[in-house]
Amino acid sequence: MKILSWNVAGIRACFKKTKLSLVNEYDIVCFQETKCEQYQFTESFPEFPHKYWHATQGRKGLHGTSIWSKTEPLSVTKGLPNELDTEGRVITAEYDDFVLVTVYTPNSKADLSRLDERVNEWDVAFRQYVNSFGKPSILCGDFNTAYLDLDIYNPDGMHLSAGFTYSERNSFGLLLDTFVDVHRQNNINKEGEFTFWPYTVKVAREKNMGWRLDYFLVSKDFAREMETSILKYYTGSDHCPIALEF
């Protein structure tokens, strides 16, 4: 099984830049920040007969997630049970052997105005949801948190930055009570393993001045021999794709 996860920062713009040429190599593809309604993306990709989209309610052209699958899932659920997700941030697909969740976690904003909501409402609801499944689970997507100092370029002085505050990192750590960060498990002390490089710093990608915000988290009872890849040479977004194979 090969699964790809990618924050495309607008799937239509990313398609224009890349044709999404790598996706056909995978059995399931999970997109975050699609920024469109399903009808607005007109490319067919017949290799994936099963496509599911969750768009933002209200203001259009923001956020959004999508799962494309070559195999039909047993079931698909959009959002969170308590209706907290009105921004198209979560899709869940259940298969025979596992549940797959793709997520685009809210950003706490540069002024941290959304930090309390993010940590004390969203993160709590998301943890409760993903710990409720009755079978092994895979979580993937943009979690908007660099968990370890290793997961951010030059961490000194960054603890008041959205995505690297102590409260966000501690909250993310609670997920690791029941899930394994597969990439870090396989690369315990490896530096420079980033998935996001801000467009606001022109040389960020060239000099690998990045953050690791994108993860595959796998429930501990399912974390068998799995390999992850950070496909940092694929451009088209300020995030690169990541892959899981098992």
Secondary structure in CASP SS format (residue, H / E / C, confidence):
PFRMAT SS
TARGET T0000
AUTHOR 0000-0000-0000
METHOD secondary structure of the structure
MODEL  1
M C 1.00
K E 1.00
I E 1.00
L E 1.00
S E 1.00
W E 1.00
N E 1.00
V C 1.00
A C 1.00
G C 1.00
I H 1.00
R H 1.00
A H 1.00
C H 1.00
F H 1.00
K H 1.00
K H 1.00
T H 1.00
K C 1.00
L C 1.00
S C 1.00
L C 1.00
V H 1.00
N H 1.00
E H 1.00
Y C 1.00
D C 1.00
I E 1.00
V E 1.00
C E 1.00
F E 1.00
Q E 1.00
E C 1.00
T C 1.00
K C 1.00
C C 1.00
E C 1.00
Q H 1.00
Y H 1.00
Q H 1.00
F C 1.00
T C 1.00
E C 1.00
S C 1.00
F C 1.00
P C 1.00
E C 1.00
F C 1.00
P C 1.00
H E 1.00
K E 1.00
Y E 1.00
W E 1.00
H E 1.00
A C 1.00
T C 1.00
Q C 1.00
G C 1.00
R C 1.00
K C 1.00
G C 1.00
L C 1.00
H C 1.00
G C 1.00
T E 1.00
S E 1.00
I E 1.00
W E 1.00
S E 1.00
K C 1.00
T C 1.00
E C 1.00
P C 1.00
L C 1.00
S E 1.00
V E 1.00
T E 1.00
K E 1.00
G C 1.00
L C 1.00
P C 1.00
N C 1.00
E C 1.00
L C 1.00
D C 1.00
T C 1.00
E C 1.00
G C 1.00
R C 1.00
V E 1.00
I E 1.00
T E 1.00
A E 1.00
E E 1.00
Y C 1.00
D C 1.00
D C 1.00
F C 1.00
V E 1.00
L E 1.00
V E 1.00
T E 1.00
V E 1.00
Y E 1.00
T C 1.00
P C 1.00
N C 1.00
S C 1.00
K C 1.00
A C 1.00
D C 1.00
L C 1.00
S C 1.00
R C 1.00
L H 1.00
D H 1.00
E H 1.00
R H 1.00
V H 1.00
N H 1.00
E H 1.00
W H 1.00
D H 1.00
V H 1.00
A H 1.00
F H 1.00
R H 1.00
Q H 1.00
Y H 1.00
V H 1.00
N C 1.00
S C 1.00
F C 1.00
G C 1.00
K C 1.00
P C 1.00
S E 1.00
I E 1.00
L E 1.00
C E 1.00
G E 1.00
D E 1.00
F C 1.00
N C 1.00
T C 1.00
A C 1.00
Y C 1.00
L C 1.00
D H 1.00
L H 1.00
D H 1.00
I E 1.00
Y C 1.00
N C 1.00
P C 1.00
D C 1.00
G C 1.00
M C 1.00
H C 1.00
L C 1.00
S C 1.00
A C 1.00
G C 1.00
F C 1.00
T C 1.00
Y H 1.00
S H 1.00
E H 1.00
R H 1.00
N H 1.00
S H 1.00
F H 1.00
G H 1.00
L H 1.00
L H 1.00
L C 1.00
D C 1.00
T C 1.00
F E 1.00
V E 1.00
D E 1.00
V H 1.00
H H 1.00
R H 1.00
Q H 1.00
N H 1.00
N C 1.00
I C 1.00
N C 1.00
K C 1.00
E C 1.00
G C 1.00
E C 1.00
F C 1.00
T C 1.00
F E 1.00
W C 1.00
P C 1.00
Y C 1.00
T C 1.00
V C 1.00
K C 1.00
V C 1.00
A C 1.00
R C 1.00
E C 1.00
K C 1.00
N C 1.00
M C 1.00
G C 1.00
W E 1.00
R C 1.00
L C 1.00
D E 1.00
Y E 1.00
F E 1.00
L E 1.00
V E 1.00
S E 1.00
K C 1.00
D C 1.00
F C 1.00
A C 1.00
R C 1.00
E C 1.00
M C 1.00
E E 1.00
T E 1.00
S E 1.00
I E 1.00
L C 1.00
K C 1.00
Y C 1.00
Y C 1.00
T C 1.00
G C 1.00
S C 1.00
D C 1.00
H E 1.00
C C 1.00
P C 1.00
I E 1.00
A E 1.00
L E 1.00
E E 1.00
F C 1.00
END
